Amino acid sequence: MPVRRVWIPKPGKAEKRPLGIPTIRDRVNQALVKMGMEPEWEAKFEPNSYGFRPGRSAQDAIAAIFGTINRKQAYVLDADIAGCFDTIDQTALLRKLKCSPFLRRRIKSWLKAGVLDGTVFRPTQQGTPQGGIISPLLANIALHGLEMDTKKALGRHLQQYMKQKCGKGSYMLSARMLSIIRYADDFVVIHEDQTLLLKAKEYIATWLKQIGLHLKDTKTRLCHTYQPIGDQPAGFNFLGFHVRQYRSTTRQGYSTLIKPSKEALQRHLMAIRQLLRSHRGESQDTVIRNLNPLIKGWSNYYKTVVARKTFEKADHLMFQKLWRWARYRHPQKGRRWVKDRYFLRHGNNHWRFKTIDHKLLAMHSDYRIKYFVKVKDRRSPYDGDHVYWSARMGRYPTLSPRVAKLLMKQQGRCKGCGLYFRPLDILEVHHADGQHSNNQPSNLVLLHGHCHDRVHQRSMNDKHLISEEPDVLKGASPVLEPSMGGDAHA
């Protein structure tokens, strides 16, 4: 069946983004096909592809950029593909799938189904519908090979540059100096030499033509991480983050800092402003309930970078908007009355937006900056390493939710011996107080099977000794052996 065309506005722009919504039946079938194809392609995809892939996120792409430029100054090609989903060559995409004839016919039927925009039907000769379950996977398949093919085509030039710089260099070592980090249709190309970067841009433009795509000139620019180039300032924006190197007193002479971009902060504050304007007649409880998800989502997205000052600035500007909202509701009341009505004490903060029944508005500064650990190379949730993915995500299909959450809480380490769990290790849940009816998370500890046996063996020995010792020792509770690395709570 043809997809239904829906137009949604782009943030901060007058133009709109076209979405294609398939029917329920087609969405179900697309989900089934995706479940069959995704594990195979996850084993093939390039390591620096992060968009629309299970177990990967925008934070992984940002961490990859930081790891690339942290120890060097480099030129950056910040590129964007124009209308990626809408202009992919369907013939080239189907040829690239290399799947069974049945799946190929089914995918072709979805691509050729057409679009129904209101009452107007239009055939689709190119592109994949944005909004389909399988469309992100098809887009990643279409762009698969961009990184490896570019490095292979520029291999000789990369080796020559490596020899001029270091006196020697193998193909593998020189290829690592060129980094292509992609998130869906947005990607950056990083290298120390500007000439090589321009050659990479030419090859990428030629490579994209093979699948019916081209670079968007208005969003593609060449810049440097430390110094401005012409009218281009230093640094670049990627996925809502601003990446730049600043002068410092370190041994290198510069530091790489990644912060929320100014545009991202402005969009966030505009969303808060629009919500408060639309809630002028609502209660404080309703405002808190609708504003908290907006603040929590934005803060969780940016809490992995250098965002403390940005969070404080966002809180200051949000307070001004909340104060105007409160004053607008009570124009006849004084400032002291408004303060006592809407801004109460919470800890050491006497101006927290809070209701009388203790419903609290979240603040950006409540979120602690936490370093993000990038996913390892070609790792995939389908590789069978349940220990790694449970410790990273807190869930895994073949593990119980309780074990997966404990793995994430303990960061993949055994509480008994302190060593990392391995995929073939026996995992057992231990109740710290010995009461199996107490399944509170604070009472549960994940141990190796042999560590669990040692803990219970020690407990049995303690009970045997207690029966022969004076009564004053009978209240002693069993603990993990110090040599096993157990903590006092366990």
DRENDO-1510 file (C-alpha; in Angstrom, 1 decimal, always signed):
<recs>
REC; n; res; u; v; w
REC; 1; MET; +0.0; +0.0; +0.0 .
REC; 2; PRO; +1.2; +3.6; -0.6 .
REC; 3; VAL; +2.6; +5.5; +2.3 .
REC; 4; ARG; +0.8; +8.5; +3.8 .
REC; 5; ARG; +2.8; +11.8; +3.4 .
REC; 6; VAL; +3.1; +13.9; +6.6 .
REC; 7; TRP; +5.0; +17.1; +6.7 .
REC; 8; ILE; +6.7; +18.1; +10.0 .
REC; 9; PRO; +8.6; +21.4; +10.6 .
REC; 10; LYS; +12.3; +21.4; +11.0 .
REC; 11; PRO; +13.6; +23.1; +14.2 .
REC; 12; GLY; +14.5; +26.7; +13.6 .
REC; 13; LYS; +13.7; +26.5; +9.8 .
REC; 14; ALA; +10.8; +27.5; +7.6 .
REC; 15; GLU; +11.1; +24.3; +5.5 .
REC; 16; LYS; +9.4; +21.1; +6.4 .
REC; 17; ARG; +10.6; +17.5; +6.5 .
REC; 18; PRO; +8.5; +14.9; +4.5 .
REC; 19; LEU; +7.6; +11.7; +6.4 .
REC; 20; GLY; +6.1; +8.6; +4.8 .
REC; 21; ILE; +3.9; +6.6; +7.2 .
REC; 22; PRO; +3.2; +3.0; +6.0 .
REC; 23; THR; +0.1; +1.1; +6.9 .
REC; 24; ILE; +0.0; -1.0; +10.0 .
REC; 25; ARG; +0.3; -4.2; +8.0 .
REC; 26; ASP; +3.3; -3.0; +6.1 .
REC; 27; ARG; +5.0; -1.8; +9.3 .
REC; 28; VAL; +4.6; -5.2; +10.9 .
REC; 29; ASN; +6.1; -6.9; +7.8 .
REC; 30; GLN; +8.9; -4.4; +7.7 .
REC; 31; ALA; +9.7; -5.1; +11.3 .
REC; 32; LEU; +9.9; -8.8; +10.6 .
REC; 33; VAL; +12.2; -8.3; +7.6 .
REC; 34; LYS; +14.4; -6.0; +9.7 .
REC; 35; MET; +14.7; -8.6; +12.4 .
REC; 36; GLY; +16.0; -11.0; +9.9 .
REC; 37; MET; +18.4; -8.7; +8.0 .
REC; 38; GLU; +19.8; -6.6; +10.8 .
REC; 39; PRO; +22.0; -9.2; +12.5 .
REC; 40; GLU; +23.7; -10.0; +9.2 .
REC; 41; TRP; +24.4; -6.4; +8.4 .
REC; 42; GLU; +25.5; -5.5; +11.9 .
REC; 43; ALA; +28.4; -7.9; +11.4 .
REC; 44; LYS; +29.4; -6.1; +8.2 .
REC; 45; PHE; +28.9; -2.4; +9.1 .
REC; 46; GLU; +31.9; -0.2; +9.5 .
REC; 47; PRO; +33.0; +0.6; +13.1 .
REC; 48; ASN; +32.6; +4.4; +12.8 .
REC; 49; SER; +28.9; +4.2; +11.7 .
REC; 50; TYR; +26.7; +5.1; +14.6 .
REC; 51; GLY; +23.3; +6.3; +13.4 .
REC; 52; PHE; +20.1; +4.1; +13.7 .
REC; 53; ARG; +22.1; +1.1; +14.9 .
REC; 54; PRO; +21.3; -1.0; +18.0 .
REC; 55; GLY; +23.6; -0.3; +21.0 .
REC; 56; ARG; +25.0; +2.9; +19.4 .
REC; 57; SER; +24.1; +6.5; +19.9 .
REC; 58; ALA; +25.1; +10.1; +19.1 .
REC; 59; GLN; +27.3; +10.1; +22.2 .
REC; 60; ASP; +29.3; +7.2; +20.7 .
REC; 61; ALA; +30.0; +9.4; +17.6 .
REC; 62; ILE; +31.0; +12.4; +19.7 .
REC; 63; ALA; +33.3; +10.1; +21.8 .
REC; 64; ALA; +34.9; +8.8; +18.6 .
REC; 65; ILE; +35.5; +12.4; +17.4 .
REC; 66; PHE; +37.1; +13.3; +20.7 .
REC; 67; GLY; +39.4; +10.2; +20.6 .
REC; 68; THR; +40.5; +11.2; +17.1 .
REC; 69; ILE; +41.4; +14.8; +17.7 .
REC; 70; ASN; +42.3; +14.8; +21.4 .
REC; 71; ARG; +46.1; +14.4; +20.7 .
REC; 72; LYS; +46.4; +16.3; +17.4 .
REC; 73; GLN; +45.2; +19.4; +15.5 .
REC; 74; ALA; +43.4; +18.5; +12.3 .
REC; 75; TYR; +41.3; +19.8; +9.4 .
REC; 76; VAL; +37.7; +18.7; +9.4 .
REC; 77; LEU; +35.3; +18.3; +6.5 .
REC; 78; ASP; +31.8; +18.8; +8.1 .
REC; 79; ALA; +29.5; +17.3; +5.4 .
REC; 80; ASP; +25.8; +16.6; +5.0 .
REC; 81; ILE; +24.1; +14.6; +2.3 .
REC; 82; ALA; +21.2; +16.4; +0.6 .
REC; 83; GLY; +17.9; +14.6; +0.9 .
REC; 84; CYS; +19.5; +11.3; +1.8 .
REC; 85; PHE; +16.3; +9.3; +2.3 .
REC; 86; ASP; +14.4; +10.9; -0.6 .
REC; 87; THR; +17.0; +10.6; -3.3 .
REC; 88; ILE; +18.7; +7.2; -2.9 .
REC; 89; ASP; +18.9; +5.2; -6.1 .
REC; 90; GLN; +16.5; +2.3; -5.6 .
REC; 91; THR; +18.2; +0.1; -8.2 .
REC; 92; ALA; +21.6; +0.5; -6.7 .
REC; 93; LEU; +20.2; -0.1; -3.2 .
REC; 94; LEU; +18.5; -3.3; -4.2 .
REC; 95; ARG; +21.7; -4.5; -6.0 .
REC; 96; LYS; +23.6; -3.8; -2.8 .
REC; 97; LEU; +21.3; -5.8; -0.5 .
REC; 98; LYS; +22.4; -9.3; -1.9 .
REC; 99; CYS; +19.5; -11.0; -0.1 .
REC; 100; SER; +17.1; -13.7; -1.1 .
REC; 101; PRO; +14.8; -13.1; -4.1 .
REC; 102; PHE; +11.7; -13.2; -1.8 .
REC; 103; LEU; +13.1; -10.4; +0.5 .
REC; 104; ARG; +14.3; -8.4; -2.5 .
REC; 105; ARG; +10.8; -8.5; -4.1 .
REC; 106; ARG; +9.2; -7.5; -0.8 .
REC; 107; ILE; +11.6; -4.6; -0.2 .
REC; 108; LYS; +11.2; -3.5; -3.9 .
REC; 109; SER; +7.4; -3.4; -3.4 .
REC; 110; TRP; +7.7; -1.1; -0.4 .
REC; 111; LEU; +10.1; +1.2; -2.3 .
REC; 112; LYS; +7.8; +1.4; -5.4 .
REC; 113; ALA; +4.5; +1.6; -3.5 .
REC; 114; GLY; +4.1; +5.4; -4.0 .
REC; 115; VAL; +3.1; +8.3; -1.8 .
REC; 116; LEU; -0.4; +9.6; -0.9 .
REC; 117; ASP; -0.2; +13.3; -0.1 .
REC; 118; GLY; -3.7; +14.1; +0.9 .
REC; 119; THR; -5.8; +12.9; -2.0 .
REC; 120; VAL; -2.9; +13.1; -4.5 .
REC; 121; PHE; -1.0; +9.9; -5.4 .
REC; 122; ARG; +2.6; +10.2; -6.6 .
REC; 123; PRO; +4.8; +7.3; -7.7 .
REC; 124; THR; +8.2; +6.9; -6.0 .
REC; 125; GLN; +11.1; +6.3; -8.4 .
REC; 126; GLN; +13.8; +7.0; -5.9 .
REC; 127; GLY; +14.4; +7.1; -2.2 .
REC; 128; THR; +13.1; +5.3; +0.9 .
REC; 129; PRO; +10.1; +6.7; +2.9 .
REC; 130; GLN; +11.1; +8.4; +6.1 .
REC; 131; GLY; +8.9; +6.9; +8.8 .
REC; 132; GLY; +9.2; +3.3; +7.7 .
REC; 133; ILE; +10.5; +0.7; +10.1 .
REC; 134; ILE; +13.1; -0.6; +7.7 .
REC; 135; SER; +14.1; +2.8; +6.1 .
REC; 136; PRO; +17.0; +3.5; +8.6 .
REC; 137; LEU; +18.5; +0.1; +7.9 .
REC; 138; LEU; +18.2; +0.6; +4.2 .
REC; 139; ALA; +19.9; +4.0; +4.4 .
REC; 140; ASN; +22.8; +2.5; +6.4 .
REC; 141; ILE; +23.1; -0.3; +3.8 .
REC; 142; ALA; +23.2; +2.3; +1.0 .
REC; 143; LEU; +26.0; +4.3; +2.7 .
REC; 144; HIS; +27.9; +1.2; +3.8 .
REC; 145; GLY; +31.5; +1.2; +2.4 .
REC; 146; LEU; +31.9; +4.9; +2.4 .
REC; 147; GLU; +34.7; +4.8; +5.0 .
REC; 148; MET; +36.6; +1.8; +3.7 .
REC; 149; ASP; +36.3; +2.7; +0.0 .
REC; 150; THR; +37.6; +6.2; +0.7 .
REC; 151; LYS; +40.6; +4.9; +2.7 .
REC; 152; LYS; +41.4; +2.4; +0.0 .
REC; 153; ALA; +41.2; +4.9; -2.8 .
REC; 154; LEU; +43.5; +7.4; -1.0 .
REC; 155; GLY; +45.8; +4.7; +0.3 .
REC; 156; ARG; +48.8; +5.7; -1.7 .
REC; 157; HIS; +48.4; +9.4; -0.8 .
REC; 158; LEU; +48.0; +8.5; +2.9 .
REC; 159; GLN; +51.2; +6.4; +2.8 .
REC; 160; GLN; +53.1; +9.2; +1.1 .
REC; 161; TYR; +52.0; +11.7; +3.8 .
REC; 162; MET; +52.9; +9.2; +6.5 .
REC; 163; LYS; +56.4; +8.7; +5.1 .
REC; 164; GLN; +57.0; +12.5; +4.8 .
REC; 165; LYS; +55.9; +13.0; +8.4 .
REC; 166; CYS; +57.4; +9.9; +10.2 .
REC; 167; GLY; +59.9; +8.5; +7.7 .
REC; 168; LYS; +57.9; +5.3; +7.3 .
REC; 169; GLY; +54.4; +4.0; +7.5 .
REC; 170; SER; +52.4; +1.0; +6.6 .
REC; 171; TYR; +49.0; +1.0; +4.9 .
REC; 172; MET; +47.1; +0.1; +8.1 .
REC; 173; LEU; +48.8; +2.9; +10.2 .
REC; 174; SER; +48.4; +5.5; +7.5 .
REC; 175; ALA; +44.7; +4.6; +7.0 .
REC; 176; ARG; +44.0; +5.2; +10.6 .
REC; 177; MET; +45.1; +8.8; +10.3 .
REC; 178; LEU; +42.0; +9.5; +8.1 .
REC; 179; SER; +38.9; +9.3; +10.2 .
REC; 180; ILE; +35.4; +9.2; +8.7 .
REC; 181; ILE; +32.7; +9.3; +11.5 .
REC; 182; ARG; +29.2; +9.0; +10.3 .
REC; 183; TYR; +25.8; +9.3; +12.0 .
REC; 184; ALA; +23.1; +8.5; +9.5 .
REC; 185; ASP; +23.5; +11.0; +6.7 .
REC; 186; ASP; +25.7; +13.4; +8.7 .
REC; 187; PHE; +29.4; +12.7; +8.8 .
REC; 188; VAL; +32.8; +14.3; +9.4 .
REC; 189; VAL; +36.2; +13.6; +7.7 .
REC; 190; ILE; +39.2; +14.3; +9.8 .
REC; 191; HIS; +42.9; +14.5; +8.8 .
REC; 192; GLU; +45.9; +16.7; +9.5 .
REC; 193; ASP; +46.6; +17.6; +5.9 .
REC; 194; GLN; +44.2; +20.0; +4.1 .
REC; 195; THR; +45.1; +18.7; +0.6 .
REC; 196; LEU; +44.3; +15.1; +1.5 .
REC; 197; LEU; +41.0; +16.2; +2.9 .
REC; 198; LEU; +40.1; +18.0; -0.3 .
REC; 199; LYS; +40.9; +14.8; -2.2 .
REC; 200; ALA; +38.8; +12.8; +0.1 .
REC; 201; LYS; +35.9; +15.3; -0.5 .
REC; 202; GLU; +36.2; +14.8; -4.3 .
REC; 203; TYR; +36.2; +11.0; -4.0 .
REC; 204; ILE; +33.2; +11.0; -1.6 .
REC; 205; ALA; +31.2; +13.2; -4.0 .
REC; 206; THR; +32.0; +10.7; -6.8 .
REC; 207; TRP; +31.2; +7.7; -4.5 .
REC; 208; LEU; +27.8; +9.2; -3.5 .
REC; 209; LYS; +26.8; +9.7; -7.2 .
REC; 210; GLN; +26.8; +5.9; -7.6 .
REC; 211; ILE; +23.8; +5.6; -5.3 .
REC; 212; GLY; +22.1; +8.8; -6.4 .
REC; 213; LEU; +23.3; +11.1; -3.6 .
REC; 214; HIS; +25.3; +14.3; -3.4 .
REC; 215; LEU; +26.7; +16.6; -0.8 .
REC; 216; LYS; +24.6; +19.6; +0.4 .
REC; 217; ASP; +26.8; +22.7; -0.3 .
REC; 218; THR; +25.1; +24.9; +2.3 .
REC; 219; LYS; +25.9; +22.5; +5.1 .
REC; 220; THR; +29.3; +21.2; +3.9 .
REC; 221; ARG; +32.3; +23.2; +5.1 .
REC; 222; LEU; +36.0; +22.9; +5.7 .
REC; 223; CYS; +37.3; +24.1; +9.0 .
REC; 224; HIS; +40.1; +23.5; +11.5 .
REC; 225; THR; +39.8; +22.3; +15.1 .
REC; 226; TYR; +42.1; +25.0; +16.6 .
REC; 227; GLN; +42.5; +28.0; +14.2 .
REC; 228; PRO; +40.1; +29.8; +11.9 .
REC; 229; ILE; +40.4; +29.3; +8.1 .
REC; 230; GLY; +39.5; +32.5; +6.2 .
REC; 231; ASP; +35.9; +33.4; +7.3 .
REC; 232; GLN; +35.4; +29.9; +8.8 .
REC; 233; PRO; +35.8; +30.0; +12.6 .
REC; 234; ALA; +37.6; +27.3; +14.5 .
REC; 235; GLY; +35.6; +24.3; +15.5 .
REC; 236; PHE; +32.4; +22.8; +14.1 .
REC; 237; ASN; +28.9; +21.6; +15.2 .
REC; 238; PHE; +27.9; +18.0; +15.0 .
REC; 239; LEU; +24.7; +16.4; +16.3 .
REC; 240; GLY; +24.0; +19.4; +18.5 .
REC; 241; PHE; +27.5; +19.5; +20.0 .
REC; 242; HIS; +30.2; +22.1; +19.4 .
REC; 243; VAL; +33.7; +20.6; +19.0 .
REC; 244; ARG; +36.7; +22.9; +19.3 .
REC; 245; GLN; +40.3; +23.1; +20.6 .
REC; 246; TYR; +41.2; +25.9; +22.9 .
REC; 247; ARG; +44.6; +27.3; +24.0 .
REC; 248; SER; +45.7; +26.0; +27.4 .
REC; 249; THR; +48.7; +25.6; +29.6 .
REC; 250; THR; +49.0; +21.9; +29.1 .
REC; 251; ARG; +52.0; +20.2; +27.5 .
REC; 252; GLN; +50.3; +20.1; +24.1 .
REC; 253; GLY; +49.4; +23.8; +24.3 .
REC; 254; TYR; +45.7; +23.2; +23.6 .
REC; 255; SER; +42.7; +21.3; +25.0 .
REC; 256; THR; +39.9; +19.7; +23.2 .
REC; 257; LEU; +36.5; +20.7; +24.6 .
REC; 258; ILE; +33.1; +19.5; +23.4 .
REC; 259; LYS; +30.1; +21.5; +24.6 .
REC; 260; PRO; +26.4; +21.9; +23.7 .
REC; 261; SER; +26.1; +24.2; +20.7 .
REC; 262; LYS; +24.7; +27.6; +21.1 .
REC; 263; GLU; +21.9; +26.7; +18.5 .
REC; 264; ALA; +21.0; +23.7; +20.6 .
REC; 265; LEU; +20.7; +25.8; +23.8 .
REC; 266; GLN; +18.6; +28.4; +22.0 .
REC; 267; ARG; +16.2; +25.8; +20.6 .
REC; 268; HIS; +15.9; +24.3; +24.1 .
REC; 269; LEU; +15.1; +27.6; +25.7 .
REC; 270; MET; +12.6; +28.4; +22.9 .
REC; 271; ALA; +10.8; +25.1; +23.6 .
REC; 272; ILE; +10.6; +26.0; +27.3 .
REC; 273; ARG; +9.3; +29.5; +26.5 .
REC; 274; GLN; +6.6; +28.2; +24.2 .
REC; 275; LEU; +5.5; +25.6; +26.7 .
REC; 276; LEU; +5.2; +28.3; +29.4 .
REC; 277; ARG; +3.3; +30.6; +27.1 .
REC; 278; SER; +0.8; +27.8; +26.3 .
REC; 279; HIS; +0.4; +27.0; +30.0 .
REC; 280; ARG; -0.3; +30.5; +31.4 .
REC; 281; GLY; -3.7; +29.3; +32.5 .
REC; 282; GLU; -2.5; +25.9; +33.9 .
REC; 283; SER; -1.6; +25.1; +37.5 .
REC; 284; GLN; +2.0; +24.9; +38.7 .
REC; 285; ASP; +1.6; +21.1; +39.0 .
REC; 286; THR; +0.7; +20.8; +35.3 .
REC; 287; VAL; +3.7; +23.0; +34.3 .
REC; 288; ILE; +6.1; +20.9; +36.3 .
REC; 289; ARG; +4.6; +17.6; +34.9 .
REC; 290; ASN; +5.0; +18.8; +31.3 .
REC; 291; LEU; +8.3; +20.6; +31.7 .
REC; 292; ASN; +10.2; +17.9; +33.5 .
REC; 293; PRO; +10.5; +15.5; +30.5 .
REC; 294; LEU; +11.8; +18.3; +28.3 .
REC; 295; ILE; +14.5; +19.3; +30.9 .
REC; 296; LYS; +15.5; +15.7; +31.7 .
REC; 297; GLY; +15.8; +14.6; +28.1 .
REC; 298; TRP; +17.9; +17.6; +27.1 .
REC; 299; SER; +20.2; +17.2; +30.2 .
REC; 300; ASN; +20.7; +13.5; +29.7 .
REC; 301; TYR; +21.7; +14.0; +26.1 .
REC; 302; TYR; +24.4; +16.6; +26.9 .
REC; 303; LYS; +25.6; +15.4; +30.4 .
REC; 304; THR; +28.4; +13.4; +28.8 .
REC; 305; VAL; +30.4; +16.5; +27.6 .
REC; 306; VAL; +31.7; +19.7; +29.1 .
REC; 307; ALA; +28.3; +21.1; +29.9 .
REC; 308; ARG; +28.4; +22.4; +33.5 .
REC; 309; LYS; +28.4; +26.1; +32.6 .
REC; 310; THR; +25.8; +25.6; +29.9 .
REC; 311; PHE; +23.5; +23.9; +32.4 .
REC; 312; GLU; +24.0; +26.7; +34.8 .
REC; 313; LYS; +23.2; +29.3; +32.1 .
REC; 314; ALA; +20.1; +27.3; +31.1 .
REC; 315; ASP; +18.9; +27.2; +34.7 .
REC; 316; HIS; +19.4; +31.0; +35.0 .
REC; 317; LEU; +17.5; +31.8; +31.8 .
REC; 318; MET; +14.8; +29.2; +32.7 .
REC; 319; PHE; +14.3; +30.9; +36.1 .
REC; 320; GLN; +13.7; +34.2; +34.4 .
REC; 321; LYS; +11.0; +32.6; +32.3 .
REC; 322; LEU; +9.4; +30.9; +35.3 .
REC; 323; TRP; +9.4; +34.2; +37.2 .
REC; 324; ARG; +7.6; +36.0; +34.4 .
REC; 325; TRP; +5.1; +33.1; +34.1 .
REC; 326; ALA; +4.3; +33.4; +37.9 .
REC; 327; ARG; +4.1; +37.2; +37.8 .
REC; 328; TYR; +1.8; +37.1; +34.8 .
REC; 329; ARG; -0.7; +34.8; +36.7 .
REC; 330; HIS; -0.9; +37.2; +39.6 .
REC; 331; PRO; -0.5; +40.8; +38.4 .
REC; 332; GLN; -2.1; +42.2; +41.6 .
REC; 333; LYS; +0.3; +40.4; +44.0 .
REC; 334; GLY; +3.6; +41.5; +45.2 .
REC; 335; ARG; +7.0; +39.9; +44.6 .
REC; 336; ARG; +7.2; +38.4; +48.1 .
REC; 337; TRP; +3.8; +36.7; +47.7 .
REC; 338; VAL; +4.8; +35.3; +44.3 .
REC; 339; LYS; +8.0; +34.0; +45.7 .
REC; 340; ASP; +6.4; +32.3; +48.7 .
REC; 341; ARG; +3.7; +30.8; +46.5 .
REC; 342; TYR; +5.9; +29.3; +43.7 .
REC; 343; PHE; +9.5; +29.3; +44.8 .
REC; 344; LEU; +10.2; +27.3; +47.9 .
REC; 345; ARG; +13.2; +26.0; +49.7 .
REC; 346; HIS; +14.8; +22.7; +48.6 .
REC; 347; GLY; +18.0; +21.9; +50.4 .
REC; 348; ASN; +20.2; +24.9; +50.2 .
REC; 349; ASN; +18.3; +26.5; +47.3 .
REC; 350; HIS; +15.6; +28.9; +48.5 .
REC; 351; TRP; +14.3; +29.6; +45.0 .
REC; 352; ARG; +13.4; +26.2; +43.7 .
REC; 353; PHE; +10.2; +26.0; +41.6 .
REC; 354; LYS; +8.2; +23.6; +43.8 .
REC; 355; THR; +4.7; +23.0; +44.9 .
REC; 356; ILE; +3.5; +22.9; +48.5 .
REC; 357; ASP; +3.0; +19.1; +48.2 .
REC; 358; HIS; +6.7; +18.8; +47.3 .
REC; 359; LYS; +6.4; +18.3; +43.5 .
REC; 360; LEU; +9.7; +19.6; +42.1 .
REC; 361; LEU; +10.8; +21.0; +38.8 .
REC; 362; ALA; +14.0; +19.4; +37.5 .
REC; 363; MET; +17.0; +21.6; +36.9 .
REC; 364; HIS; +19.8; +21.1; +34.4 .
REC; 365; SER; +22.4; +21.4; +37.2 .
REC; 366; ASP; +20.9; +18.4; +39.0 .
REC; 367; TYR; +22.6; +16.2; +36.4 .
REC; 368; ARG; +26.2; +15.3; +37.1 .
REC; 369; ILE; +28.6; +15.4; +34.2 .
REC; 370; LYS; +29.6; +11.8; +33.5 .
REC; 371; TYR; +32.2; +10.5; +31.1 .
REC; 372; PHE; +30.7; +8.4; +28.3 .
REC; 373; VAL; +32.5; +5.2; +27.3 .
REC; 374; LYS; +32.3; +4.6; +23.6 .
REC; 375; VAL; +31.2; +1.3; +22.2 .
REC; 376; LYS; +34.2; -0.9; +21.1 .
REC; 377; ASP; +34.9; -1.0; +17.4 .
REC; 378; ARG; +32.6; -3.5; +15.7 .
REC; 379; ARG; +30.7; -4.6; +18.7 .
REC; 380; SER; +27.1; -5.4; +18.2 .
REC; 381; PRO; +24.3; -6.7; +20.5 .
REC; 382; TYR; +24.0; -9.7; +18.1 .
REC; 383; ASP; +27.6; -10.9; +18.8 .
REC; 384; GLY; +26.5; -13.0; +21.8 .
REC; 385; ASP; +28.6; -11.1; +24.4 .
REC; 386; HIS; +25.8; -10.8; +27.0 .
REC; 387; VAL; +28.1; -9.6; +29.7 .
REC; 388; TYR; +29.4; -6.6; +27.8 .
REC; 389; TRP; +26.0; -5.5; +26.5 .
REC; 390; SER; +24.2; -6.0; +29.8 .
REC; 391; ALA; +26.9; -4.0; +31.7 .
REC; 392; ARG; +26.6; -1.3; +29.0 .
REC; 393; MET; +22.8; -1.1; +28.5 .
REC; 394; GLY; +21.3; -2.9; +31.5 .
REC; 395; ARG; +19.3; -5.3; +29.4 .
REC; 396; TYR; +19.9; -8.3; +27.1 .
REC; 397; PRO; +17.4; -10.8; +25.6 .
REC; 398; THR; +19.0; -13.9; +27.0 .
REC; 399; LEU; +19.4; -12.6; +30.5 .
REC; 400; SER; +16.8; -11.9; +33.2 .
REC; 401; PRO; +16.3; -8.2; +33.8 .
REC; 402; ARG; +17.6; -8.6; +37.4 .
REC; 403; VAL; +20.9; -10.0; +36.3 .
REC; 404; ALA; +21.3; -7.5; +33.5 .
REC; 405; LYS; +20.7; -4.5; +35.8 .
REC; 406; LEU; +23.1; -5.9; +38.3 .
REC; 407; LEU; +25.7; -6.2; +35.6 .
REC; 408; MET; +25.2; -2.6; +34.7 .
REC; 409; LYS; +25.3; -1.5; +38.3 .
REC; 410; GLN; +28.5; -3.3; +39.0 .
REC; 411; GLN; +30.0; -2.3; +35.6 .
REC; 412; GLY; +30.6; -5.9; +34.6 .
REC; 413; ARG; +32.7; -6.8; +37.7 .
REC; 414; CYS; +32.1; -9.5; +40.3 .
REC; 415; LYS; +31.6; -8.1; +43.8 .
REC; 416; GLY; +33.4; -11.0; +45.3 .
REC; 417; CYS; +36.8; -11.1; +43.5 .
REC; 418; GLY; +36.6; -7.8; +41.7 .
REC; 419; LEU; +37.4; -9.3; +38.3 .
REC; 420; TYR; +35.4; -8.7; +35.1 .
REC; 421; PHE; +32.8; -11.3; +34.1 .
REC; 422; ARG; +33.4; -13.2; +30.9 .
REC; 423; PRO; +30.7; -14.5; +28.5 .
REC; 424; LEU; +31.1; -18.1; +29.6 .
REC; 425; ASP; +31.2; -17.4; +33.3 .
REC; 426; ILE; +28.5; -18.6; +35.7 .
REC; 427; LEU; +26.5; -15.7; +37.1 .
REC; 428; GLU; +24.7; -16.1; +40.4 .
REC; 429; VAL; +22.7; -13.6; +42.4 .
REC; 430; HIS; +23.6; -13.4; +46.1 .
REC; 431; HIS; +21.4; -12.0; +48.9 .
REC; 432; ALA; +23.6; -9.9; +51.2 .
REC; 433; ASP; +21.5; -10.4; +54.3 .
REC; 434; GLY; +20.8; -14.0; +53.6 .
REC; 435; GLN; +17.1; -13.5; +53.3 .
REC; 436; HIS; +15.9; -14.7; +49.9 .
REC; 437; SER; +12.6; -13.0; +50.4 .
REC; 438; ASN; +14.3; -9.6; +50.4 .
REC; 439; ASN; +14.8; -8.8; +46.7 .
REC; 440; GLN; +15.5; -5.1; +47.0 .
REC; 441; PRO; +18.2; -4.0; +44.6 .
REC; 442; SER; +20.4; -2.8; +47.5 .
REC; 443; ASN; +20.3; -6.4; +48.9 .
REC; 444; LEU; +21.4; -8.1; +45.7 .
REC; 445; VAL; +24.9; -8.8; +44.6 .
REC; 446; LEU; +26.1; -10.5; +41.4 .
REC; 447; LEU; +28.9; -13.0; +41.9 .
REC; 448; HIS; +30.8; -15.7; +40.0 .
REC; 449; GLY; +29.5; -19.1; +40.7 .
REC; 450; HIS; +32.7; -20.1; +42.6 .
REC; 451; CYS; +32.7; -16.8; +44.5 .
REC; 452; HIS; +29.1; -17.4; +45.5 .
REC; 453; ASP; +30.1; -20.9; +46.8 .
REC; 454; ARG; +33.0; -19.4; +48.8 .
REC; 455; VAL; +30.7; -16.9; +50.4 .
REC; 456; HIS; +28.2; -19.5; +51.5 .
REC; 457; GLN; +31.0; -21.8; +52.7 .
REC; 458; ARG; +32.3; -19.0; +54.8 .
REC; 459; SER; +28.8; -18.5; +56.2 .
REC; 460; MET; +28.5; -22.1; +57.1 .
REC; 461; ASN; +31.9; -22.1; +58.9 .
REC; 462; ASP; +30.9; -18.9; +60.8 .
REC; 463; LYS; +27.7; -20.6; +62.0 .
REC; 464; HIS; +29.7; -23.6; +63.1 .
REC; 465; LEU; +32.1; -21.4; +65.0 .
REC; 466; ILE; +29.3; -19.3; +66.5 .
REC; 467; SER; +27.7; -22.4; +68.0 .
REC; 468; GLU; +30.9; -23.1; +70.0 .
REC; 469; GLU; +31.7; -19.4; +70.9 .
REC; 470; PRO; +30.2; -17.3; +73.7 .
REC; 471; ASP; +26.8; -15.7; +73.1 .
REC; 472; VAL; +28.3; -12.3; +72.4 .
REC; 473; LEU; +29.5; -13.5; +69.0 .
REC; 474; LYS; +26.2; -15.0; +67.9 .
REC; 475; GLY; +25.0; -11.7; +66.5 .
REC; 476; ALA; +27.9; -11.5; +64.0 .
REC; 477; SER; +26.7; -11.4; +60.4 .
REC; 478; PRO; +28.6; -13.2; +57.7 .
REC; 479; VAL; +30.7; -11.0; +55.4 .
REC; 480; LEU; +32.8; -11.6; +52.3 .
REC; 481; GLU; +36.4; -12.4; +52.9 .
REC; 482; PRO; +38.7; -9.4; +52.6 .
REC; 483; SER; +40.9; -11.3; +50.2 .
REC; 484; MET; +38.0; -11.6; +47.9 .
REC; 485; GLY; +37.6; -7.8; +47.5 .
REC; 486; GLY; +34.1; -7.7; +49.0 .
REC; 487; ASP; +32.9; -4.5; +50.5 .
REC; 488; ALA; +31.4; -4.0; +54.0 .
REC; 489; HIS; +27.8; -3.8; +52.7 .
REC; 490; ALA; +28.1; -7.1; +50.9 .
</recs>
